[in-house]
Amino acid sequence: MLGFPGGMPLTGINRRDAGTGILPGMTHRSQHLLAKACAALLLAAAPAFARDEPPPGECPQPRFTGKAPDEYYLRKNPLAPDTDLRQARRIYLGDGKKVACAECHGEKGDGRGPMSELFEPRPRNFACAKTVNDIPDGQLFWIIRFGSPRASMPAHPQLTDEQIWQIVLFLRTLAK
C-alpha cells in the first residue's frame, strides 16, 4: 500500500489496490511518471500570472499555515542540538516504498521534490534560513503532527513525539 512514513495511506488508495498500483496493469513507476506528466500539463496550461506565490525554492517564502495553539507554539525542542539525526534523515528521505518528506520538499529541503509541482502552494523550502529560522520549534512540531490542509501538508499522527522533534532538528540542518 502506498502511503506516508509510518503507514499513513494516501487518500484514495485501498488495500485491494496494494501491490497492483492504482491503475491496474501499470507499475507504480509508470503511474508516478504519468502523474508527473499530468501535473506538468496542468501547470503549462495555467497562465503564469495566475500564481500569487514565489517559485519553488524561492527564499523567503510566504506562510500559508496558521499559528499553532499556544500549547504547541511555545514548546521548545527537548532534544540537544547534537542529537543523532540518522533516524530523522531516514524518515525524511524515505525508503522508496511510501511517500516521504523529500518527495515534496526535496532531498536538499529546497521545496523541489519530484511531487512539488503537484501542490499550490508549493512545499516549504527548508533550505532557506530566512524562512526556517523564523518558525518556532513548536510550530514545526504542530505542522508535522497535525498537517496543514491549506498547504497540502498531511498530518503524521503515526510518528512519535521524539521522531517529530528529531525531524525538526533535521530540518534546521538543511537551512543555509
N, C-alpha and C positions, 0 to 999 in steps of 0.2 A: 504494500500500500504506500502510495506517495504521501508525504506529509512533512511537517516541520520537525526540527530537532526534538527528540523525546517522544515522538509518536503522534503529535498533533496532526490530524489529517487535513489535507487541502479540501476546501469546500467542493462538493460535487463528486468526490471520488469515494466509492464504497468498496466493501470487501470483495464483492463479486468481480470487480474490475482489477483487483490486485493481481499483479503478475502478467496481466494481459494488456495493460495500458488502458487509457481512457477510450481510445478508438480501437475497436477490435481489428486485428491484422496489422497494426502499426506498432513498432517498438517504441519504448519510452524516448529514445534518442530522436526518432523520426517525429514524434509528437512534439518534443521540445523544439526542434528545428521549425516545424510547422507553426507553432505558437510564436516563435521569434519572427518568422516571415509575416505572419498576420499582423503582429504588432508594428513591424516596420511599414507595412502598407497603410495601416491606420494613421500612423504618425506622419507619413508622407502626404496623406490626403488632408490632414488638418493644416489650416493656414498658420504660418509661423507667428503671426501677430496675435493669435488666439491664446497663447501662453502668457500667463502673468507671473511667471517664476523664472529664476535663473536656470541656465542649462545645467545638466547633471555635473556634479563635481565643482560647481562654482563655489567660491568662498568669500564671505559667509553666505549661508542660505537663510531664507526666511523660515519662521517656525509655523507649523500648522497644528501642532498639538497643544491643547490647553494645559494649564498649570495643574500639576498633581495636587491632590488633597494634602494639606499641611502634614498629616501623619506620615506621608511618604516624602514629600518635597524636602522636609527638614532633615531627613536621615542622612547620615554620613556613612561612607563605606567603612565597615568594620574591619576589612582586610588591610594588612600592611601593604604599602606600595611595592615591596619586594616579594610579594606573593608569587608562587609558581603559577604561571598562566597557561601551561600546556593544555590543560583540560578546556579552558575558555577558548583557546585557539582552535582546538578540535571541534568544539561546538560551533564556533563562528564559521569555520571553513567547511564543516560538514564531512560526511563520509561518502557522498555521491549517491546515497540511497534516498535521502529526504532533502527537501528544500532547506537550505541553511542560510544564515545571515548573509554570507558572501554572495549568494545568488542574486541578491538585490543590492546590497551595499558594496559589493566588490571585494576581491581578496585584499586589496590595499586599504579598504574602507573609504574609497573615494566616491561612493554612490554610483559607480558604473558597472555593477554586476550584470551578468547575462540577462537577467529579468528586469533590470531597472527601467527599461523603456516601456514596460507594461503599466507603469504607475504614474498617476498625476495626483498629488505632487510626487516628484522624484524622491527616491530613497535618500536618507540623510548622508551627508558627506562627513564621515568621521575623521578624515584626513585633514580637515580644516580646523586648526586650533582655535581660530576666531569664533567658530560656531560651538565646538565641543567644550571648550573651557568655560563657556557661559552657561552650560547646562549643569545644574547641581546633580550630585550623585543620586539623590533620592528621586529626582525627576527621571533620570535614565532608568533607574530600577523600576519605577512605576510604569514607564512606557514598555519595557521588556516584559514585565509581568502581565500587564493588562492590555497592551497594544494601543494603537491609535487609529481608530477607524477613519478619521479624516485624512490620514496619511497612508492608508492601506497597510499599516504595520499590524501583524497579527499578535494576539496575546500568546504568552508562553507559560501557562499555568503548570506545565509538567516539569519545568526547571525548578531546582531547589533555590532557596534564598542564596546559599553560598555560590551556586553556579552563576546566578544573576550578578552577584557582587564581583565575581571573577570576570565576567563579561564586561561589566562597567569599567574595571581596571584595564582590561584588554583594549577596549575602545579608546581609552585615553592614551594608550601607547601608539595608536595609529595617527593621532593628531600631530601635525608638524607646525 
